[in-house]
């Protein structure tokens, strides 16, 4: 797809921005180890089909550190929006509906070969079709007032706190940002208040229903679970009886200490697997005091 590309260097990134000119460019700062980035790339691919005059760019944040540092990328996924080479907006986190909404809003101000479109005008689309697309944008969709970082009503604040407590993985849509969605979803769902929660395209309900599910113990079986860092580490640590966290890998150590421990373990005939901490900053920081794990226990 010509308008969905990957930049692997700072120069290529700058060239793509220059080539796009006044058209909207959406840059996804990603990491291959983060499953949410892969999910958002699928969203980007679908958006690229709908917005032929918008450039969508994937960029491995750790591979091009000078670009990540320039734009203060602290986590993945992060999305930056550019026009005429200048950053005009930003989205932190895996929020498919918010990404879709921003692309629709910002792309129309660029205009097309057929002529410019008024600022704030949405592309013509049946509202019910748009609602269905938003509802199915993620396995769990929360329609709320504000964002998870800044809820703008007490009920939204409570449900975000409950999802955090129960490690629920979800995406959200700020209904205050779109009056059509805010009013239309009430009728579509036959549910007059917010927040509203959908799982796998089906309405679960509002805050009271979610609380009842939590109290009955059914919530864990209803909602997708977030993969916490602790769970991810436990899986990595226990994937082999002896797991070596190092800089580099068996074939190429990237520091003297890692090279020495490889020589020791190879000479001793130890069977082991390795994990390159340079490819995962989150794991690297968390395990900064760790050396090696064997059978899930630190040695």
N, C-alpha and C positions, 0 to 999 in steps of 0.2 A: 504494500500500500504506500503510494508515493508520499502521502502527508503524515505517515506514522513511521518515524525513523529513530535510530539510536545514535547518540553521539559518544564517541570513545576517547575524545581528546578535547582540550580547551580550545584549540584552533577550530576543530570541527564544530564545536558548540557555537563559537562566534560567527562562523561562516553561515550556519543555519539561521541564526538570528538576523544576519544581514540579508540573506536571501529572502526571508519572510517579509521584510519591509514593514509596511503598515498593517499587514494581516496579523491576526492573533497567533501567538506561539505559546503552547502549553508545554512546560518542561517538567517531567516527572523525575525527581531525584530519588533513586531507588537503591535497593540492595538485593542481591540474588538470594540471600539467606532468609529474607523476610517474606512469609507467605502472603501477607496483606499487599505487598508490592505487586506480586503476580496477579492477584485479584484485580487490583486497580489498573494494571496493564490491559486486562480484558475489557474493563470499562472504557479505557482510552481508545482501544481498537474500535469499539462500537461507536464512540463519539466521532472518531476519524471518518467513519463511513457517512455519518450524518452531516459533518461540517467539512466539506471538501476544500474550503478556502482557509482552513485553520491548520497550522502545522503542529503536530504532536511529537514530542521528543522524549525518549527515554535516556537517562544519564545515570550511570553507576556512580553514586556519590563518593565512594571511597577510592574509585579509580581515577577520578579527576578532582583531587582535594583542593586545588587552587580555586576551582569554580565553586565548590561547596563552601569554602571559607569566605569567599568574596560575598556570597549571598546568605551567609550565616545559617547554613543548613545544619541543624543540630540532631535531627532524627529523620527516619524514613517511614512511610512515604511523605514527601513534601512536594507541593506543586507550585511553580512560579509561572506567572502570566506576563508575557512581553508584547509590546508593540513598538515598532520603530527602534528596536534594540533596547528599549527602556522597560524596566519592571513596573507593572501597573497593579498587580495584585498577588496574593499569596494564599495558599491553603495548606495547613499542616494536618496530617493524618489521613486515614483511609475512609473518607466520607464521600461515597459515590454520588449520592444525590446532590450534595453541595458542589462537587466538581462539575456535575452536569449542569446545574443551575448557573454557575459562574461562566462556563463555556458558552451557554446559550445567551447570557446577558452581555458578555464581553465581545463575542464574535460578531453580533449584529451591528456593533458600532464601527466595525472595520469596513463594512460595505463589501460588495461583491462586484464582479464585472457588470452586473445588471444595474448597479447603482447603489448608493448608500441606504441604510435603513435607519429609522429614527432610534435614538438612544432609549433603552428600556423596553423596546418592542420585542416580544417573543416570536420565534418562528411559528407560522401557522401550524397548529397541531390540535387534534381533538383532545379535549381536557381529560376525558376518561382514559384515552390511550396513554396520555402523559402520566396520569395517576397510576395506572397499571405498571408503567415502566419504573416509576419511583418506588412503588411498593415492592417490586421484584429486583431492585438494584442491589440488595444484599440479603443473605439468609434471614437476618433479623433487622427490621427497619423501625426506628423510633421517630415518629413525627411529634415534635416538641416545640416549645417556645424558647428560642435561643439555641445554644449549642451545648454539648457536654461540658465544655470548658467554662461557659457562661450561661447557665440556665436563666430564663427570664420570667419564671413563675414558680411558685412553691411546689406544685405538683410535678413539674418537669425536674426540679431540683431533687425531689424525693426519688423519682424513678431512676435518675442517673446514679444517685448514691446506692440504690438497691442493686442496679446492674453491676456497679463497681464491686460491691460487697460479694456478689455471687459470681464474679468473673464472667459475665455475659459478654459475648462478642457481638457487636452491633454497629450499624451505621445510623446516622441521624439526618433529619431534614428540618430546618428552621421554618416553621409555617408562617412566622412573622415576616419572612423575606419574600413571600409570594401570596398575595391575597386570593388569586384564583385557586391555588392549591389549598389554602386554608379553608375557604368556603366549600370548594368542590369535594374535598375529602370527607367532610361531614356528611354530605348526601351519599357519596359513594360507599362509605363505611356504614351508613345508618347509625352513626355514633356522634353525638352532638358536641363533645368536649375533647380537649387535649390535655395530656399526651395520648397518642394512639400507638399501639405496637402491632406490627405484622411479623409473622414468622413463616417463611417459605410461601409468601404470597397470601397467607390467610390471616384475617384479623384475630388477634388474641383479645384485645380490649385496652382498657386504660389502667391507671394506677391501681385502682381497687382490685381489679382482676389479677394484676401482676402480684400484688401483696398476698392475695389468697393463694396463688400458686406457690409463692415462697413459703407461706405458713404450712401448707399441706405437703411440702417436699416435692411437688410436681414441677417446679420451675426448672430444676436441673435437667429434667427429661424433655422439657419443652423448648428451651433456648439453647443456641450454640454456645459453647464455652470458649473463652479466650485461652490462648496458649501462653501462659505466663513464662517469664524468664526462668523461674525455678523449675517448672515442668520441662522446659526445653533443655536446661542443663542436666537434669536428672536423666532424660532420654539419651543425651550425648554421652554422659559419664558411664551409663550402664549398657551402651551399645557394644562394648568389648570388655573382656576381663581386665585388660590393662589399657588405659587411655592416657596418652601424652598430649598435654596442651603446650604448644610450642609456637615459635615464630617460623613459619614455613611448613614443610612437610617432610616425609621420609626421603623423598628424592632431592629436596633442596632446602637445607636449613638457612634461615635468614638472620641468624645472630650466632655469636661464638658459643654461648651457653647451650643453645639448642643443638648446635653441631656436636658439642662434647657429649651431651646426654644421649644423642643418637648413636655415637660411637660406642659408648658404654653398653647400651642396651643391645646393639647389634652384636658386639663381642660376646655378650653373655647369652646370646641366643634367645632373647625374650621375644615372645609373640605379642605384638601390640598394634594399636591403631593410633593415628595422630589427628589433632584438630588444630588448624592454623588460626591463631587468635588475631592475626593481622587482617583476616577477612571478616571479622565480627567484633566490632568495637564494643558492643553491649556485653558480650561474653568476656572480652578482654578486660574491661573495667571491673566486672563482677569477680573475676578470678585473678585479680592482680596479685594476690598473695599466695595463689595456689601453684603447685609445680606439676605434680603428676597424680592421676587417680587410678586405683586398681580395685576392681570389684566394687566400685561405687564408694570407696573410702580413700581419703586423702593420705598420701604417704610423703 
